[in-house]
Amino acid sequence: METLYITHPACKLHEMGPGHPECPERLDAISDQLLSSGLLSYLKENQDFLPVDAQSLSRVHPEQYQTQLHGWSPDSGYHEIDGDTVMNPHTLHAASYAAGAVVSAVDAVMAKEATTAFCAVRPPGHHASREQAMGFCFYNNIAVAALHAIEKHGLTRVAIIDFDVHHGNGTEAIFAHDSRVLMCSFFQYPLFPDCGVHNPAPNMVNIPVPAYTSGAAVRQLVTEHWLPRLVEHQPELVLISAGFDAHREDDLAQMGLVEADYAWLTEQIVAVADQYAQGRVVSSLEGGYNLSALGRSVVTHIKALSKL
């Protein structure tokens, strides 16, 4: 079956001021590379989906937090939550569609309308905890997807793979000690958010790596640490927090991955999904701030999801 490509114009309305690296142009860079590569014609596109429903969102974020965000939403200009995380009048509209995309993608792969899916959405989500926005993130998209799969579709074993260069601290906080969810990640350390190293929960496979770690070193760590735990967990669905800021051209960190490494990572994930999850993979965009490297890496990632 085709890979589903999900995006929405609302996700480009959120912006956090001139010069901010998490910018609407990130989605343009992806769509431009998809067009120029010719890959788009092989994908099943969907821009016709609903924003996240209240029940799906509330499984992750309590009503008090949602009310707080709505109270902060400005009528014009910006509201600064922290030095990195800023709201404009369209932020929550965009965030609702970002979270709605992953819910729609889970429904599609569970209904066998597609085997895999990539959600080109923003704002990203993996730093958002249940009651705190941070690190460019407001709603934790991948956590919404995981709990939707568990509660709506009755799954009992979900895997979350996070290969963003920054640790997905929000996702970890939401699922620590939840045996239904296995989370595997690598991340540069020390680097924002400077956590994930000490005494992780048993269902967390956290691999901190120093600056300038190569793709070859990451492949070895994934083989030694992620893959045995994924085989042990036997996930019924694999979700990916797909950050591409560990690319050697990305200035927000100092790691050394290239497109071939993202292809290899994705191939390993797809192989696990083929073995245990009927091939079901839903990937959602997190970081990646060098626009050229981001676009090229996403194309590589989607090709591997699609086995092209």
Backbone as CSV, one residue per row, in Angstrom:
resi,resn,N_x,N_y,N_z,CA_x,CA_y,CA_z,C_x,C_y,C_z
1,MET,0.838,-1.201,0.000,0.000,0.000,0.000,0.875,1.255,0.000
2,GLU,0.302,2.368,-0.451,1.014,3.631,-0.489,1.286,4.160,0.917
3,THR,2.325,4.968,1.009,2.561,5.738,2.223,1.676,6.973,2.187
4,LEU,1.039,7.255,3.307,0.168,8.423,3.428,1.012,9.633,3.818
5,TYR,0.847,10.723,3.087,1.536,11.978,3.387,0.491,12.991,3.855
6,ILE,0.607,13.413,5.103,-0.410,14.280,5.711,0.210,15.629,6.067
7,THR,-0.431,16.691,5.616,-0.026,18.038,5.993,-1.260,18.926,5.928
8,HIS,-1.138,20.159,6.391,-2.293,21.064,6.362,-1.812,22.508,6.329
9,PRO,-2.478,23.377,5.550,-2.049,24.788,5.480,-2.056,25.488,6.833
10,ALA,-2.918,25.071,7.754,-2.974,25.711,9.070,-1.641,25.635,9.794
11,CYS,-0.862,24.589,9.505,0.405,24.400,10.216,1.452,25.445,9.835
12,LYS,1.210,26.191,8.770,2.132,27.255,8.374,1.760,28.613,8.965
13,LEU,0.618,28.701,9.634,0.182,29.983,10.177,0.873,30.329,11.493
14,HIS,1.270,29.318,12.227,2.010,29.538,13.467,3.428,29.980,13.147
15,GLU,3.857,31.080,13.769,5.262,31.488,13.651,5.625,32.253,14.924
16,MET,6.919,32.239,15.236,7.365,32.754,16.531,8.299,33.945,16.415
17,GLY,8.199,34.669,15.296,8.968,35.885,15.140,10.110,35.739,14.143
18,PRO,10.590,36.847,13.622,11.665,36.820,12.618,12.911,36.112,13.150
19,GLY,13.475,35.251,12.311,14.713,34.582,12.668,14.568,33.355,13.524
20,HIS,13.356,33.019,13.946,13.186,31.822,14.770,13.399,30.583,13.902
21,PRO,14.199,29.621,14.378,14.497,28.457,13.522,13.295,27.565,13.240
22,GLU,12.319,27.513,14.152,11.133,26.676,13.930,10.113,27.538,13.180
23,CYS,10.270,27.591,11.874,9.565,28.556,11.042,8.677,27.854,10.013
24,PRO,7.686,28.558,9.463,6.806,27.953,8.450,7.544,27.451,7.224
25,GLU,8.677,28.063,6.904,9.432,27.662,5.719,9.928,26.221,5.796
26,ARG,9.944,25.645,6.983,10.339,24.239,7.116,9.412,23.343,6.287
27,LEU,8.131,23.624,6.321,7.194,22.806,5.554,7.332,23.064,4.058
28,ASP,7.659,24.289,3.683,7.919,24.579,2.266,9.137,23.806,1.774
29,ALA,10.169,23.727,2.618,11.378,23.006,2.225,11.080,21.537,1.964
30,ILE,10.211,20.966,2.786,9.835,19.561,2.602,9.028,19.377,1.323
31,SER,8.024,20.217,1.139,7.182,20.053,-0.052,7.978,20.304,-1.330
32,ASP,8.903,21.260,-1.299,9.731,21.530,-2.480,10.576,20.312,-2.837
33,GLN,11.180,19.686,-1.846,12.020,18.517,-2.108,11.183,17.320,-2.560
34,LEU,10.001,17.174,-2.009,9.127,16.091,-2.456,8.748,16.259,-3.916
35,LEU,8.473,17.507,-4.322,8.120,17.766,-5.715,9.309,17.540,-6.639
36,SER,10.466,18.109,-6.268,11.621,18.021,-7.156,12.162,16.601,-7.264
37,SER,11.958,15.799,-6.218,12.423,14.411,-6.244,11.503,13.500,-7.044
38,GLY,10.281,13.969,-7.313,9.289,13.133,-7.971,8.592,12.160,-7.039
39,LEU,8.918,12.241,-5.736,8.371,11.274,-4.780,6.887,11.497,-4.513
40,LEU,6.438,12.730,-4.655,5.059,13.050,-4.277,4.049,12.219,-5.066
41,SER,4.364,11.896,-6.294,3.420,11.137,-7.123,3.230,9.709,-6.627
42,TYR,4.127,9.241,-5.774,4.022,7.884,-5.234,3.275,7.844,-3.898
43,LEU,2.919,9.007,-3.383,2.321,9.087,-2.055,0.821,9.339,-2.145
44,LYS,0.128,8.927,-1.119,-1.293,9.217,-0.964,-1.407,10.434,-0.061
45,GLU,-1.810,11.568,-0.623,-1.847,12.812,0.146,-3.186,12.991,0.865
46,ASN,-3.111,13.659,2.019,-4.323,14.001,2.746,-4.133,15.347,3.441
47,GLN,-4.904,16.342,3.002,-4.987,17.615,3.698,-6.405,17.844,4.212
48,ASP,-7.238,16.838,4.075,-8.656,16.955,4.433,-8.930,16.122,5.680
49,PHE,-8.490,16.624,6.808,-8.744,15.943,8.073,-9.107,16.995,9.113
50,LEU,-9.621,16.558,10.228,-10.109,17.475,11.251,-9.015,17.786,12.271
51,PRO,-9.112,18.941,12.918,-8.211,19.171,14.053,-8.471,18.139,15.139
52,VAL,-7.548,18.013,16.056,-7.654,16.987,17.088,-8.954,17.159,17.875
53,ASP,-9.610,16.048,18.165,-10.844,16.100,18.942,-10.527,16.231,20.428
54,ALA,-11.504,16.711,21.183,-11.291,17.005,22.596,-10.889,15.769,23.388
55,GLN,-11.492,14.626,23.076,-11.186,13.416,23.827,-9.743,12.979,23.613
56,SER,-9.292,12.984,22.366,-7.918,12.573,22.068,-6.909,13.500,22.738
57,LEU,-7.168,14.802,22.690,-6.243,15.756,23.287,-6.220,15.633,24.803
58,SER,-7.394,15.426,25.400,-7.493,15.379,26.864,-6.884,14.123,27.459
59,ARG,-6.668,13.105,26.659,-5.955,11.927,27.178,-4.533,12.286,27.578
60,VAL,-3.981,13.300,26.929,-2.603,13.710,27.195,-2.553,14.985,28.024
61,HIS,-3.325,15.992,27.637,-3.229,17.308,28.257,-4.509,17.644,29.021
62,PRO,-4.423,17.841,30.335,-5.626,18.110,31.119,-6.286,19.430,30.728
63,GLU,-7.556,19.533,31.047,-8.344,20.705,30.654,-7.745,21.997,31.193
64,GLN,-7.195,21.949,32.389,-6.609,23.152,32.989,-5.472,23.696,32.134
65,TYR,-4.642,22.796,31.610,-3.538,23.216,30.745,-4.064,23.783,29.431
66,GLN,-5.049,23.123,28.844,-5.621,23.620,27.598,-6.221,25.010,27.794
67,THR,-6.911,25.207,28.927,-7.504,26.512,29.232,-6.422,27.576,29.389
68,GLN,-5.326,27.196,30.032,-4.214,28.128,30.211,-3.656,28.569,28.864
69,LEU,-3.444,27.613,27.954,-2.936,27.969,26.633,-3.895,28.898,25.896
70,HIS,-5.169,28.597,25.958,-6.143,29.466,25.286,-6.141,30.861,25.904
71,GLY,-5.932,30.938,27.204,-5.855,32.238,27.858,-4.637,33.041,27.435
72,TRP,-3.565,32.335,27.107,-2.337,32.995,26.662,-2.370,33.380,25.191
73,SER,-3.256,32.782,24.415,-3.275,33.012,22.972,-3.568,34.483,22.675
74,PRO,-2.677,35.189,22.004,-2.878,36.625,21.799,-3.840,36.915,20.643
75,ASP,-4.520,38.033,20.721,-5.350,38.489,19.605,-4.486,39.044,18.476
76,SER,-3.317,39.532,18.831,-2.351,40.020,17.846,-0.969,39.941,18.480
77,GLY,0.043,40.002,17.654,1.395,39.956,18.183,1.743,38.591,18.743
78,TYR,2.513,38.587,19.828,3.044,37.349,20.373,2.854,37.279,21.884
79,HIS,2.770,36.038,22.388,2.867,35.784,23.822,4.026,34.825,24.047
80,GLU,4.999,35.241,24.852,6.187,34.427,25.090,5.980,33.538,26.303
81,ILE,6.042,32.231,26.109,5.979,31.277,27.208,7.363,31.122,27.829
82,ASP,8.371,30.968,26.983,9.763,31.021,27.420,10.572,31.584,26.267
83,GLY,11.880,31.644,26.423,12.702,32.278,25.399,12.640,31.612,24.049
84,ASP,12.269,30.334,24.029,12.202,29.569,22.782,10.790,29.382,22.255
85,THR,9.802,29.517,23.113,8.448,29.036,22.819,7.472,30.202,22.890
86,VAL,6.936,30.552,21.730,6.157,31.780,21.584,4.862,31.458,20.843
87,MET,3.767,32.085,21.274,2.478,31.915,20.607,2.144,33.145,19.781
88,ASN,1.559,32.921,18.597,0.920,33.998,17.861,-0.582,33.692,17.817
89,PRO,-1.404,34.516,17.184,-2.853,34.256,17.219,-3.268,32.927,16.599
90,HIS,-2.401,32.309,15.776,-2.762,31.085,15.060,-2.127,29.826,15.647
91,THR,-1.384,29.964,16.737,-0.604,28.838,17.252,-1.476,27.644,17.612
92,LEU,-2.542,27.867,18.358,-3.350,26.739,18.808,-4.141,26.121,17.653
93,HIS,-4.493,26.926,16.671,-5.139,26.388,15.472,-4.177,25.437,14.761
94,ALA,-2.928,25.873,14.598,-1.915,25.025,13.968,-1.654,23.782,14.804
95,ALA,-1.518,23.949,16.116,-1.234,22.813,16.997,-2.369,21.801,16.971
96,SER,-3.597,22.281,16.856,-4.747,21.369,16.794,-4.712,20.526,15.524
97,TYR,-4.282,21.125,14.420,-4.162,20.351,13.183,-2.950,19.425,13.209
98,ALA,-1.869,19.841,13.873,-0.706,18.955,13.987,-1.077,17.693,14.758
99,ALA,-1.762,17.865,15.880,-2.191,16.698,16.658,-3.275,15.917,15.925
100,GLY,-4.145,16.624,15.221,-5.181,15.932,14.443,-4.602,15.091,13.329
101,ALA,-3.480,15.519,12.779,-2.845,14.758,11.695,-2.402,13.391,12.182
102,VAL,-1.785,13.325,13.360,-1.293,12.031,13.835,-2.444,11.106,14.212
103,VAL,-3.539,11.676,14.726,-4.734,10.868,15.011,-5.293,10.297,13.711
104,SER,-5.381,11.150,12.686,-5.876,10.705,11.389,-4.968,9.636,10.791
105,ALA,-3.665,9.801,10.967,-2.725,8.828,10.431,-2.858,7.481,11.127
106,VAL,-3.016,7.492,12.442,-3.214,6.236,13.176,-4.488,5.544,12.688
107,ASP,-5.557,6.305,12.555,-6.815,5.716,12.064,-6.623,5.100,10.678
108,ALA,-5.861,5.779,9.832,-5.675,5.294,8.455,-4.891,3.992,8.427
109,VAL,-3.806,3.903,9.188,-3.026,2.659,9.144,-3.763,1.524,9.848
110,MET,-4.555,1.845,10.864,-5.318,0.797,11.526,-6.439,0.285,10.624
111,ALA,-6.966,1.163,9.761,-8.017,0.769,8.823,-7.454,0.176,7.528
112,LYS,-6.132,0.062,7.448,-5.438,-0.484,6.278,-5.654,0.362,5.025
113,GLU,-5.889,1.664,5.238,-5.943,2.587,4.114,-4.541,2.944,3.630
114,ALA,-3.578,2.748,4.483,-2.159,2.903,4.172,-1.406,2.043,5.167
115,THR,-0.185,1.698,4.833,0.623,0.926,5.777,1.468,1.845,6.644
116,THR,2.024,2.883,6.030,2.843,3.842,6.754,2.340,5.248,6.464
117,ALA,2.744,6.191,7.315,2.320,7.581,7.139,3.401,8.513,7.650
118,PHE,3.521,9.663,6.979,4.387,10.738,7.454,3.560,11.999,7.577
119,CYS,3.629,12.642,8.739,2.881,13.864,9.012,3.844,15.047,8.983
120,ALA,3.741,15.873,7.944,4.556,17.080,7.825,3.792,18.212,8.502
121,VAL,3.963,18.309,9.802,3.167,19.240,10.600,4.071,20.012,11.561
122,ARG,3.576,21.106,12.017,4.204,21.918,13.034,3.106,22.733,13.707
123,PRO,3.273,23.160,14.957,4.461,23.005,15.783,4.750,21.555,16.160
124,PRO,6.033,21.288,16.454,6.401,19.944,16.898,5.855,19.676,18.293
125,GLY,6.158,18.483,18.867,5.486,18.153,20.108,6.276,17.475,21.200
126,HIS,7.455,16.902,20.918,8.002,15.940,21.879,8.578,16.554,23.155
127,HIS,8.706,17.876,23.214,9.122,18.513,24.475,7.925,18.878,25.365
128,ALA,6.733,18.874,24.830,5.554,19.245,25.623,5.192,18.110,26.574
129,SER,5.126,18.419,27.863,4.655,17.449,28.844,3.156,17.655,29.040
130,ARG,2.597,16.951,29.979,1.145,17.042,30.157,0.688,18.476,30.435
131,GLU,1.469,19.221,31.181,1.013,20.541,31.608,2.053,21.627,31.383
132,GLN,2.959,21.423,30.428,3.971,22.439,30.180,4.346,22.476,28.709
133,ALA,4.251,23.666,28.113,4.771,23.915,26.771,6.219,24.350,26.899
134,MET,7.066,23.829,26.016,8.476,24.225,26.026,9.148,23.722,24.750
135,GLY,10.331,24.268,24.476,11.126,23.765,23.360,10.397,23.783,22.027
136,PHE,9.661,24.853,21.735,8.900,25.048,20.491,7.591,24.237,20.471
137,CYS,7.270,23.485,21.537,6.177,22.506,21.513,5.031,22.920,22.438
138,PHE,3.789,22.637,22.000,2.595,23.004,22.766,1.751,21.773,23.103
139,TYR,1.392,20.986,22.100,0.725,19.701,22.302,1.712,18.593,21.906
140,ASN,1.720,17.516,22.672,2.634,16.422,22.355,1.968,15.506,21.336
141,ASN,2.256,15.753,20.065,1.569,15.068,18.977,1.731,13.556,19.042
142,ILE,2.955,13.092,19.280,3.201,11.652,19.233,2.573,10.961,20.437
143,ALA,2.493,11.650,21.579,1.808,11.082,22.741,0.312,10.984,22.488
144,VAL,-0.249,11.987,21.833,-1.670,11.933,21.456,-1.916,10.730,20.554
145,ALA,-1.018,10.506,19.597,-1.165,9.363,18.686,-1.097,8.049,19.441
146,ALA,-0.158,7.931,20.365,0.015,6.670,21.098,-1.211,6.341,21.943
147,LEU,-1.721,7.315,22.668,-2.874,7.032,23.523,-4.147,6.848,22.714
148,HIS,-4.228,7.496,21.564,-5.357,7.246,20.666,-5.326,5.803,20.174
149,ALA,-4.135,5.326,19.806,-4.010,3.940,19.330,-4.379,2.953,20.426
150,ILE,-3.992,3.260,21.656,-4.271,2.361,22.781,-5.747,2.394,23.171
151,GLU,-6.288,3.582,23.342,-7.657,3.717,23.860,-8.719,3.509,22.786
152,LYS,-8.477,4.011,21.575,-9.480,3.906,20.500,-9.385,2.565,19.771
153,HIS,-8.173,2.098,19.548,-7.985,0.901,18.727,-7.620,-0.333,19.537
154,GLY,-7.496,-0.181,20.831,-7.305,-1.342,21.696,-5.935,-1.977,21.643
155,LEU,-4.917,-1.242,21.181,-3.577,-1.803,21.154,-3.000,-1.878,22.572
156,THR,-2.154,-2.844,22.789,-1.552,-3.027,24.117,-0.041,-2.825,24.111
157,ARG,0.558,-2.752,22.914,2.010,-2.567,22.824,2.309,-1.592,21.684
158,VAL,2.778,-0.415,22.059,3.146,0.621,21.093,4.610,0.984,21.325
159,ALA,5.346,1.194,20.251,6.727,1.682,20.353,6.801,3.107,19.831
160,ILE,7.556,3.932,20.527,7.861,5.287,20.073,9.364,5.375,19.844
161,ILE,9.745,5.732,18.626,11.143,5.931,18.262,11.359,7.437,18.097
162,ASP,12.317,7.979,18.812,12.596,9.420,18.746,14.046,9.602,18.334
163,PHE,14.267,10.034,17.073,15.649,10.256,16.643,15.967,11.737,16.440
164,ASP,15.205,12.609,17.086,15.553,14.027,17.151,16.852,14.182,17.938
165,VAL,17.616,15.220,17.634,18.882,15.418,18.335,18.676,15.853,19.780
166,HIS,17.494,16.389,20.084,17.156,16.789,21.449,16.281,15.712,22.087
167,HIS,16.509,15.450,23.356,15.751,14.405,24.037,14.272,14.768,24.110
168,GLY,13.419,13.792,23.828,11.971,13.985,23.913,11.493,13.889,25.349
169,ASN,11.850,14.887,26.121,11.577,14.850,27.565,10.095,14.837,27.883
170,GLY,9.286,15.523,27.074,7.850,15.528,27.325,7.245,14.155,27.122
171,THR,7.641,13.498,26.043,7.141,12.148,25.782,7.577,11.191,26.873
172,GLU,8.829,11.306,27.291,9.308,10.449,28.381,8.489,10.667,29.650
173,ALA,8.234,11.926,30.010,7.483,12.210,31.226,6.066,11.643,31.163
174,ILE,5.470,11.666,29.991,4.093,11.189,29.838,4.014,9.667,29.961
175,PHE,5.020,8.955,29.443,4.918,7.492,29.358,5.862,6.719,30.282
176,ALA,6.666,7.393,31.073,7.557,6.680,31.993,6.755,5.724,32.867
177,HIS,7.195,4.488,32.917,6.586,3.414,33.719,5.260,2.906,33.146
178,ASP,4.901,3.328,31.933,3.714,2.791,31.257,4.183,1.630,30.372
179,SER,3.957,0.416,30.819,4.511,-0.760,30.139,3.911,-0.987,28.760
180,ARG,2.829,-0.307,28.435,2.233,-0.445,27.111,3.081,0.231,26.039
181,VAL,3.934,1.160,26.469,4.709,1.983,25.538,6.193,1.785,25.801
182,LEU,6.939,1.417,24.762,8.395,1.385,24.804,8.903,2.574,24.002
183,MET,9.730,3.403,24.639,10.291,4.558,23.942,11.799,4.362,23.777
184,CYS,12.270,4.455,22.533,13.691,4.338,22.220,14.167,5.656,21.613
185,SER,15.265,6.188,22.133,15.767,7.451,21.593,17.278,7.523,21.719
186,PHE,17.887,8.326,20.856,19.245,8.805,21.093,19.181,10.317,21.015
187,PHE,20.121,10.974,21.661,20.095,12.429,21.675,21.458,12.938,22.104
188,GLN,21.816,14.110,21.584,23.078,14.726,21.990,22.972,15.176,23.442
189,TYR,24.040,14.909,24.205,24.075,15.320,25.605,25.505,15.684,25.973
190,PRO,25.718,16.826,26.631,24.708,17.774,27.090,24.187,18.655,25.964
191,LEU,22.918,18.932,26.004,22.206,19.792,25.056,20.779,19.900,25.566
192,PHE,20.111,21.005,25.266,18.713,21.169,25.658,17.929,19.890,25.346
193,PRO,17.091,19.415,26.250,16.699,19.954,27.560,17.523,19.416,28.729
194,ASP,18.694,18.862,28.439,19.646,18.445,29.477,19.036,17.473,30.482
195,CYS,18.427,16.426,29.961,17.840,15.408,30.830,17.800,14.084,30.074
196,GLY,17.227,13.065,30.727,17.092,11.760,30.094,18.244,10.823,30.351
197,VAL,19.186,11.244,31.172,20.407,10.470,31.381,20.339,9.616,32.645
198,HIS,19.781,10.160,33.713,19.874,9.525,35.019,18.613,8.730,35.344
199,ASN,18.787,7.436,35.590,17.732,6.556,36.096,16.436,6.609,35.282
200,PRO,16.509,6.352,33.984,15.265,6.317,33.204,14.391,5.145,33.628
201,ALA,13.097,5.255,33.368,12.154,4.186,33.676,12.478,2.956,32.830
202,PRO,12.038,1.775,33.278,12.377,0.542,32.550,11.908,0.510,31.103
203,ASN,10.865,1.265,30.775,10.349,1.270,29.402,10.968,2.370,28.540
204,MET,12.044,2.973,29.024,12.748,4.021,28.290,14.142,3.524,27.905
205,VAL,14.457,3.528,26.612,15.796,3.176,26.138,16.443,4.479,25.671
206,ASN,17.064,5.176,26.597,17.663,6.482,26.333,19.153,6.315,26.046
207,ILE,19.609,6.850,24.919,21.014,6.742,24.551,21.580,8.155,24.364
208,PRO,22.147,8.738,25.410,22.811,10.033,25.241,24.139,9.852,24.528
209,VAL,24.444,10.750,23.596,25.703,10.674,22.852,26.347,12.056,22.843
210,PRO,27.664,12.100,22.788,28.340,13.403,22.799,28.261,14.099,21.448
211,ALA,28.567,15.379,21.472,28.661,16.141,20.217,29.641,15.470,19.272
212,TYR,29.358,15.605,17.989,30.194,15.094,16.894,30.138,13.568,16.758
213,THR,29.134,12.955,17.372,28.934,11.520,17.164,28.566,11.274,15.700
214,SER,29.172,10.263,15.113,28.961,9.963,13.697,27.733,9.080,13.493
215,GLY,27.294,9.022,12.258,26.207,8.122,11.909,26.565,6.673,12.150
216,ALA,27.808,6.300,11.892,28.231,4.913,12.108,28.116,4.529,13.578
217,ALA,28.480,5.444,14.469,28.368,5.171,15.903,26.906,5.040,16.316
218,VAL,26.040,5.879,15.761,24.615,5.792,16.066,24.053,4.461,15.585
219,ARG,24.442,4.028,14.401,23.946,2.739,13.885,24.329,1.596,14.827
220,GLN,25.545,1.617,15.335,25.978,0.564,16.251,25.168,0.586,17.539
221,LEU,24.917,1.778,18.078,24.139,1.899,19.310,22.699,1.429,19.107
222,VAL,22.122,1.784,17.975,20.760,1.339,17.673,20.713,-0.184,17.577
223,THR,21.681,-0.757,16.901,21.721,-2.219,16.760,21.864,-2.910,18.114
224,GLU,22.695,-2.351,18.972,22.976,-2.989,20.256,21.894,-2.747,21.301
225,HIS,21.231,-1.585,21.248,20.338,-1.207,22.347,18.860,-1.130,21.949
226,TRP,18.560,-0.478,20.821,17.155,-0.356,20.426,16.571,-1.675,19.954
227,LEU,17.239,-2.287,19.004,16.621,-3.411,18.302,16.287,-4.583,19.221
228,PRO,17.160,-4.979,20.162,16.760,-6.067,21.063,15.543,-5.735,21.907
229,ARG,15.446,-4.492,22.350,14.283,-4.114,23.154,13.012,-4.059,22.314
230,LEU,13.123,-3.628,21.077,11.957,-3.610,20.195,11.472,-5.023,19.899
231,VAL,12.392,-5.931,19.673,12.014,-7.331,19.455,11.334,-7.899,20.696
232,GLU,11.855,-7.560,21.867,11.252,-8.018,23.124,9.840,-7.455,23.303
233,HIS,9.644,-6.193,22.922,8.339,-5.531,23.116,7.298,-6.000,22.101
234,GLN,7.736,-6.342,20.889,6.848,-6.776,19.816,5.684,-5.790,19.605
235,PRO,6.002,-4.562,19.208,4.965,-3.532,19.105,3.922,-3.840,18.038
236,GLU,2.700,-3.443,18.316,1.614,-3.571,17.346,1.500,-2.333,16.450
237,LEU,2.195,-1.276,16.818,2.258,-0.037,16.040,3.557,0.652,16.425
238,VAL,4.233,1.207,15.424,5.448,1.974,15.683,5.193,3.429,15.321
239,LEU,5.492,4.316,16.255,5.379,5.759,16.049,6.773,6.361,16.060
240,ILE,6.986,7.359,15.214,8.307,7.991,15.120,8.178,9.490,15.379
241,SER,8.935,9.977,16.362,9.184,11.412,16.502,10.387,11.718,15.617
242,ALA,10.091,12.206,14.426,11.101,12.296,13.364,11.715,13.691,13.341
243,GLY,12.780,13.851,14.119,13.558,15.079,14.062,14.786,14.850,13.203
244,PHE,15.139,15.840,12.391,16.266,15.693,11.465,17.383,16.683,11.797
245,ASP,17.440,17.126,13.048,18.434,18.097,13.467,19.728,17.461,13.964
246,ALA,19.829,16.125,13.910,21.127,15.477,14.132,21.948,15.448,12.844
247,HIS,21.419,16.032,11.767,22.145,16.116,10.497,23.378,17.001,10.673
248,ARG,24.447,16.646,10.010,25.709,17.371,10.195,25.631,18.821,9.723
249,GLU,24.631,19.160,8.886,24.499,20.537,8.405,23.621,21.397,9.299
250,ASP,23.037,20.820,10.352,22.117,21.555,11.212,22.888,22.250,12.331
251,ASP,22.691,23.562,12.454,23.478,24.358,13.398,22.935,24.365,14.819
252,LEU,21.756,23.791,15.057,21.224,23.797,16.416,21.835,22.708,17.288
253,ALA,22.657,21.857,16.691,23.362,20.817,17.442,24.664,20.522,16.707
254,GLN,25.362,19.478,17.170,26.682,19.200,16.589,26.873,17.710,16.336
255,MET,25.858,17.063,15.767,26.024,15.655,15.436,26.322,15.473,13.950
256,GLY,26.605,14.228,13.558,27.167,14.002,12.240,26.373,13.106,11.323
257,LEU,25.053,13.046,11.473,24.261,12.179,10.602,24.089,12.808,9.220
258,VAL,23.874,11.934,8.234,23.563,12.356,6.872,22.346,11.567,6.401
259,GLU,21.899,11.851,5.178,20.675,11.226,4.683,20.734,9.707,4.731
260,ALA,21.884,9.129,4.415,21.996,7.668,4.418,21.740,7.083,5.798
261,ASP,22.078,7.835,6.832,21.816,7.355,8.194,20.318,7.359,8.494
262,TYR,19.616,8.384,8.031,18.163,8.398,8.239,17.486,7.284,7.437
263,ALA,18.020,6.991,6.276,17.487,5.865,5.506,17.681,4.566,6.282
264,TRP,18.874,4.359,6.800,19.164,3.132,7.552,18.276,3.021,8.796
265,LEU,18.176,4.108,9.554,17.322,4.093,10.744,15.888,3.715,10.388
266,THR,15.376,4.352,9.344,13.994,4.087,8.947,13.819,2.648,8.492
267,GLU,14.787,2.135,7.772,14.709,0.738,7.319,14.652,-0.225,8.500
268,GLN,15.422,0.042,9.548,15.391,-0.825,10.733,14.027,-0.767,11.415
269,ILE,13.472,0.434,11.492,12.164,0.614,12.120,11.086,-0.108,11.321
270,VAL,11.133,0.053,10.005,10.147,-0.602,9.138,10.263,-2.119,9.252
271,ALA,11.474,-2.626,9.362,11.649,-4.079,9.492,11.007,-4.601,10.774
272,VAL,11.164,-3.857,11.871,10.505,-4.246,13.123,8.993,-4.205,12.955
273,ALA,8.488,-3.139,12.312,7.045,-3.024,12.103,6.526,-4.145,11.212
274,ASP,7.285,-4.506,10.202,6.872,-5.611,9.334,6.765,-6.920,10.112
275,GLN,7.660,-7.116,11.054,7.694,-8.371,11.795,6.579,-8.470,12.840
276,TYR,6.253,-7.355,13.483,5.357,-7.430,14.637,4.083,-6.600,14.499
277,ALA,4.092,-5.566,13.640,3.013,-4.577,13.636,2.273,-4.504,12.313
278,GLN,2.328,-5.572,11.528,1.682,-5.584,10.210,2.171,-4.415,9.353
279,GLY,3.402,-3.987,9.611,4.002,-2.912,8.829,3.610,-1.506,9.244
280,ARG,2.790,-1.380,10.277,2.195,-0.075,10.603,3.197,0.863,11.267
281,VAL,3.468,1.983,10.585,4.365,3.024,11.100,3.722,4.376,10.846
282,VAL,3.678,5.217,11.886,3.247,6.608,11.734,4.385,7.493,12.221
283,SER,4.873,8.355,11.343,5.987,9.251,11.636,5.488,10.691,11.613
284,SER,5.972,11.480,12.573,5.544,12.880,12.656,6.759,13.777,12.831
285,LEU,6.789,14.871,12.109,7.923,15.787,12.108,8.138,16.416,13.481
286,GLU,9.393,16.404,13.912,9.792,17.154,15.104,10.765,18.244,14.653
287,GLY,12.071,18.075,14.928,13.029,19.121,14.587,13.625,18.956,13.200
288,GLY,14.608,19.812,12.935,15.266,19.883,11.626,15.189,21.303,11.133
289,TYR,16.319,22.044,11.177,16.249,23.491,11.007,17.129,24.029,9.892
290,ASN,18.024,23.227,9.363,18.678,23.585,8.119,17.735,23.158,7.003
291,LEU,17.203,24.129,6.270,16.082,23.837,5.383,16.443,22.846,4.284
292,SER,17.617,22.979,3.719,18.024,22.045,2.669,18.199,20.635,3.226
293,ALA,18.918,20.516,4.327,19.137,19.201,4.927,17.823,18.582,5.376
294,LEU,16.921,19.402,5.906,15.617,18.903,6.336,14.849,18.310,5.168
295,GLY,14.742,19.059,4.075,13.992,18.570,2.922,14.573,17.291,2.355
296,ARG,15.892,17.248,2.216,16.533,16.062,1.677,16.356,14.860,2.601
297,SER,16.466,15.094,3.903,16.360,13.993,4.863,14.948,13.436,4.917
298,VAL,13.949,14.313,4.842,12.568,13.836,4.846,12.283,12.997,3.607
299,VAL,12.776,13.428,2.458,12.605,12.617,1.244,13.207,11.234,1.446
300,THR,14.404,11.171,1.996,15.057,9.883,2.257,14.230,9.041,3.222
301,HIS,13.741,9.672,4.273,12.923,8.996,5.281,11.645,8.416,4.668
302,ILE,10.959,9.217,3.860,9.708,8.753,3.257,9.974,7.643,2.237
303,LYS,11.058,7.751,1.494,11.405,6.660,0.561,11.577,5.345,1.309
304,ALA,12.234,5.399,2.464,12.427,4.182,3.250,11.108,3.691,3.844
305,LEU,10.255,4.611,4.277,8.931,4.209,4.757,8.152,3.514,3.653
306,SER,8.337,3.996,2.428,7.593,3.472,1.280,8.287,2.303,0.596
307,LYS,9.499,1.989,1.028,10.308,0.922,0.421,10.556,1.187,-1.060
308,LEU,10.837,2.446,-1.360,11.106,2.836,-2.743,12.617,2.940,-2.983
